[in-house]
Amino acid sequence: MRKLCIGCFAVYIIIVGVLAFVWSGKEHLTNDKYNRLELSMYSEKDCLSYKELFDYIMRDYDVSDLTDIEKHSEVIVKAKMIDRRFAGKGVINECEITQVYKGYDVNQTISVYDDVIWDENAYYFEGAVPLHENEEYIMFLKPALNANTEDSYIFTSVSFGHFRLRENVKYTAYDMDHKMSVQEACGYDYIAYDVHNLEKFKMLQNEAYTKYK
């Protein structure tokens, strides 16, 4: 009986140890994710240097209204970003779909790539910002090029590929003299490098909210 008790206690210790190891690993990954957001700096990346990608999606000047984006999107969904993970120099948003407006055989959970090259700092393509966690968006998507996993997508447009479904959103003009952290950039829905694009974003945001709210 004594040996049985000792054996059970040993098994209990092993199980607790394994759970503690798994939990500490998850905590480390979570802390690393938030540390990268808080400590990294936000800056702009010239999208034209990635010709293959930007021949595939819409350019800002090709967008005149919401219908243009809808027409060029293979998938349109209402979704929430429930988690993000770093993969190499990319950021992948795990998104949970609440409604599908366009597209077939779309899973309930999909992966959507951020418009970013992440090195020591974050180089976001023109006007793009990180998604707000657990906030509802309308997303205009195309299947990702050369994706390593199934159900992976990119935004149809860098600047106008997703809109948060709320009446009041935050936007700002990019100021090269003001060093902005990625965490600060997370407070905005759009960071404009061009005044014309800012006006276009406000118009499209209003159209998207009115139609899909």
HUURRA-V319349 format. One record per residue. N is the residue number from 1. RES is the residue in one letter. PSI is psi as a letter, one per 40 degrees, with the letter a starting at -180 (* if undefined). Layout:
BEGIN
N_RES_PSI / N_RES_PSI
END
This chain:
BEGIN
1_M_d / 2_R_d / 3_K_d / 4_L_d / 5_C_d / 6_I_d / 7_G_d / 8_C_d / 9_F_d / 10_A_d / 11_V_d / 12_Y_d / 13_I_d / 14_I_d / 15_I_d / 16_V_d / 17_G_d / 18_V_d / 19_L_d / 20_A_d / 21_F_d / 22_V_d / 23_W_d / 24_S_d / 25_G_d / 26_K_d / 27_E_d / 28_H_d / 29_L_d / 30_T_d / 31_N_d / 32_D_d / 33_K_d / 34_Y_d / 35_N_d / 36_R_d / 37_L_d / 38_E_d / 39_L_d / 40_S_i / 41_M_i / 42_Y_h / 43_S_i / 44_E_i / 45_K_h / 46_D_h / 47_C_d / 48_L_e / 49_S_e / 50_Y_g / 51_K_d / 52_E_d / 53_L_d / 54_F_e / 55_D_e / 56_Y_d / 57_I_i / 58_M_i / 59_R_i / 60_D_d / 61_Y_e / 62_D_e / 63_V_h / 64_S_d / 65_D_i / 66_L_d / 67_T_d / 68_D_d / 69_I_d / 70_E_d / 71_K_d / 72_H_e / 73_S_h / 74_E_d / 75_V_h / 76_I_h / 77_V_i / 78_K_h / 79_A_i / 80_K_h / 81_M_h / 82_I_e / 83_D_i / 84_R_i / 85_R_i / 86_F_h / 87_A_h / 88_G_b / 89_K_e / 90_G_i / 91_V_h / 92_I_h / 93_N_h / 94_E_h / 95_C_h / 96_E_h / 97_I_h / 98_T_d / 99_Q_h / 100_V_h / 101_Y_d / 102_K_h / 103_G_i / 104_Y_i / 105_D_f / 106_V_h / 107_N_i / 108_Q_d / 109_T_h / 110_I_i / 111_S_h / 112_V_h / 113_Y_h / 114_D_i / 115_D_g / 116_V_i / 117_I_h / 118_W_h / 119_D_b / 120_E_d / 121_N_i / 122_A_h / 123_Y_g / 124_Y_i / 125_F_i / 126_E_h / 127_G_e / 128_A_i / 129_V_i / 130_P_i / 131_L_i / 132_H_h / 133_E_h / 134_N_f / 135_E_i / 136_E_h / 137_Y_i / 138_I_h / 139_M_h / 140_F_h / 141_L_i / 142_K_i / 143_P_h / 144_A_i / 145_L_h / 146_N_f / 147_A_i / 148_N_e / 149_T_i / 150_E_i / 151_D_f / 152_S_h / 153_Y_i / 154_I_i / 155_F_i / 156_T_d / 157_S_i / 158_V_d / 159_S_d / 160_F_f / 161_G_e / 162_H_i / 163_F_h / 164_R_h / 165_L_g / 166_R_i / 167_E_d / 168_N_h / 169_V_i / 170_K_h / 171_Y_i / 172_T_i / 173_A_i / 174_Y_h / 175_D_h / 176_M_d / 177_D_e / 178_H_h / 179_K_h / 180_M_h / 181_S_i / 182_V_d / 183_Q_d / 184_E_d / 185_A_d / 186_C_e / 187_G_e / 188_Y_i / 189_D_e / 190_Y_h / 191_I_h / 192_A_h / 193_Y_e / 194_D_h / 195_V_d / 196_H_d / 197_N_d / 198_L_d / 199_E_d / 200_K_d / 201_F_d / 202_K_d / 203_M_d / 204_L_d / 205_Q_d / 206_N_d / 207_E_d / 208_A_d / 209_Y_d / 210_T_d / 211_K_d / 212_Y_e / 213_K_*
END
